[in-house]
Amino acid sequence: MLLKELSSLASPLSSGQVDKLKQLTAELSAVQLAWVSGYLAATSEQGTSAVPQASAEQTITILYGSQTGNGRGVASELAEKAQAQGYAVNLVSMGDYKARQLKQETLLLLVVSTHGEGDAPDDAIELHKFLSSKRAPKLDNLNYSVLALGDSSYEFFCQTGKDFDARLAALGATSISPLIECDVDYEELAAAWQESVLEAVKPLITSAGASVVSIGSTASSATSSFTKQKPYTAELLVSQKLTGRDSDRDVRHVEIELGESGISYQAGDALGVWFTNSEQLVNELLESLSLNGDEQVALGSDNLSLRDALINKKELTQLYPGLVTGWAELSQSKVLLEISNDKARVREYVNNNQVADLVRQHPAKVTAEQLVGLLRGITPRLYSIASSQAEVESEVHLTVALVEDERDGVARFGGASQFLASAEEGQQVQVYLEPNNHFRLPENPETPVIMVGPGTGVAPFRAFMQQRSAEGIEGNAWLIFGNPHFEQDFLYQTEWQQYLQSGELSRIDLAFSRDQEHKVYVQHKIAEQGEALWQWLESGAHFYVCGDAERMAKDVHQALLDVVVKFGGKTTEQAEEYLETLRAAKRYQKDVY
């Protein structure tokens, strides 16, 4: 059997392991493949003597559920620390873990994030559902601990981690270290939890002579040398405006050269981009607070000027609830104190203001040290990759919408989007790859695909089409795209028309919401083309959605439900089960934010 035809159904590997095997072998030369083949054959012949196996009682199972990669990173660090102490480790994504194996476990450490409004990340959905169901077994012999990652700007902070902790306890498992809830700046708390749980396992586990690591835990490509913590310094080649002169939005096509980094990516992956704050914004903040930018401040073990800290280290374009409540205490503003006592109002304020707005609206006297102590560290932004290396080789392309707003006559911009939109050719940008194994083209390239991507949500579908084109795949591809105006906002219009003309794209449905009296969105096109869409699904098509999670993805889901009810002859409950079956089979995939 050819590797490209391999699936988890035809092998003892999980689907995630098959993906990793394909990705690894795709990067190897014929000589390297021959060497790996011989090495694996020799290892197999040696049997269990090749890697001393620890018993189940001596193995720490570490599971992670991660939407943006943070959970995977923390779990991988924990695995490395455990191995360094001589423990046998089984590190697995929750998406690759067989839920019924739980009753065999005796020591389980979980790292899981919360996505959106209290939802489990994609790779944790199945395990989360299993634990909440009547099928979940008694776990009286299990010792566990949970690290929960979240964002306090959202109402259901760390909800998935809380769910896992509560369910494991309800099933009889014993917590060896209390649940830790981490906000966006999670590194310090995560490191403390790692040390705590490794100390807690000592009485429970006999140190193994060697480490047993699952395939799911191993690095899957050469990108392992560049991470969020150690990004690659790349060169920006192009930041070109895609939208028309009269468009009310500025969307950029960005091209970045990865050079000799060896970074390889697949269609569906994301690129993490570190950015710096604009000097204009920093100067406004310093002036509002009457602070000297040359004053030295301490950040951990580093000493640097306040200006450097604000430009390079601190988050200025996104607020968080702790900053609002902390500033209310400092300013003693009656308005802000009232807001800080109402979680809903705090969330609304956080979503509609930046640090500069906060300090201008509610003046307070603070020192440089107080200011940097209140501010979060800069976090990189993730962008869906809009290219396939089969076509662009060492480049990576992004589709970036400039986040722009005006408050009291003052322009406000998103940190990363402004950085990329204003970048000049040759500018350095620090990047890293964030794999997304839950947004992949079908294993069989001939499988039909339906792609719903309004606005910048079209980015990964450009990558999909480049990949399919490189593989010589024709037809069986349907794009549903939307934006305000045909003439101003049809992103990559020429490319889509070329794919249509060549037959590589079977059909395209367009929803330009402001080109007629009544607004038309992608969900309306789904309803309009419901019968054809149902026929595609019934013929095995995979359905993809990329873009806004808050409204668009929910509206698309409802429209899809309505199609299944109307043309599939199902009840609403049966339609939900149908879509859930598609999701579990990886035929309904979302990349939403």
Summary of the structure (lengths in Angstrom):
residues: 593
radius of gyration: 25.1
end to end distance: 38.0
largest distance: 74.5
contacts: 1929
relative contact order: 0.09
helix: 44%
strand: 20%
